[in-house]
Amino acid sequence: MKKIYVDLHLCPILNDTEQVSRMINKASTFRYSLIAMTLPQKTTEGEIQKVRKICDEAKIDLVTRVDIRPKNPYEIINVLRRLRRKFEIIALICESKNVARQAAKDRRVDLLNFPSFDSHRRFFDAAEAELASNGLASLEIDMNPLLTLEGPARIRLLSNLRREVSIAQKFHVPIVVSSGASDSMLMRKPKELAALTFLFNLNETSATKAVSENPASIVKRNREKLDPRFVAPGIRIIHGGKDC
Amino acid sequence: MLKRVRRRYLALEIEPGVSDSKELMDAIWGAVSKLFGEYGASQTGLALIHYDAERNLAVIRTAHAALSMVSTALASITRIHDKSTAIHILTVSGTIKSLYKRINK
């Protein structure tokens, strides 16, 4: 079966149509089948349709994604209630320990993302991984900081990533590797993203899964849930009306 | 008896291209030694085989054992001479003949 490659984190400036279209076309030439674009929380359906049209022309599937940076656990619950049915992917950028713990517990969160530039605010430890393994959240690793940082900052980031990856594997938390690219020059082919994971000891099989199966299964699961015929996992309305 | 060294040949696409091959090789060597140190770089056996400035295409050779190190380093290159650059691997092959066959397809 042909492998589906997914990049769940592209963040172009949406007003710059030229850049958006350049990045989408590049993703298509890199043989990605699915891409997720970070959209503002107040995005209108019209704006999404505009991006979707460019994706259709490039023969690539668009997944809507929103990044949330809540300040406290209560804000997570409120924001998720408002946005869960509007976006296909919800990523939570955990800037405090309380937020990280609540995010890992909540089954509506798809991706846990941690700020790359501050090693003190990376809260992915064993407790967090245990909570995430009981929930549905995956650990997202953006490659953009790895490409742009240099010197001691990159060394610290690599050491943190190595620790987090080993914890995630120990607790069977799925890992998703994304480009996190804001510019087309920072986009990489799926195999190149997988090659970069060599730096934090992710083996070849897990690295390939992190750019294909793991993100694809999140999208599949969420699309199924957002389908109006969905009732519960494994239960779908197949026929409705008075003659049932 | 001396063991035969297994090699891999990589076809690279340079985006948006560099003026000469020396710049390219300096950038590759720089990336390898930055990530893996001089000891790691010494194991790669990197060599430039061919550079086509018109097609922004290069063919390099590396030791088979160091392929993952080299592909990681290539993916990590973002700038060459203060110019935003990306290097993408088009194909990897065990012989130059089959590599050219693939890229000329």
Boltz contact constraints between the chains, C-beta under 6 A:
constraints:
  - contact:
      token1: [A, 147]
      token2: [B, 78]
      max_distance: 6.0
  - contact:
      token1: [A, 185]
      token2: [B, 84]
      max_distance: 6.0
  - contact:
      token1: [A, 185]
      token2: [B, 86]
      max_distance: 6.0
  - contact:
      token1: [A, 188]
      token2: [B, 75]
      max_distance: 6.0
  - contact:
      token1: [A, 189]
      token2: [B, 88]
      max_distance: 6.0
  - contact:
      token1: [A, 192]
      token2: [B, 75]
      max_distance: 6.0
  - contact:
      token1: [A, 195]
      token2: [B, 71]
      max_distance: 6.0
  - contact:
      token1: [A, 195]
      token2: [B, 72]
      max_distance: 6.0
  - contact:
      token1: [A, 195]
      token2: [B, 75]
      max_distance: 6.0
  - contact:
      token1: [A, 196]
      token2: [B, 72]
      max_distance: 6.0
  - contact:
      token1: [A, 196]
      token2: [B, 75]
      max_distance: 6.0
  - contact:
      token1: [A, 198]
      token2: [B, 68]
      max_distance: 6.0
  - contact:
      token1: [A, 198]
      token2: [B, 72]
      max_distance: 6.0
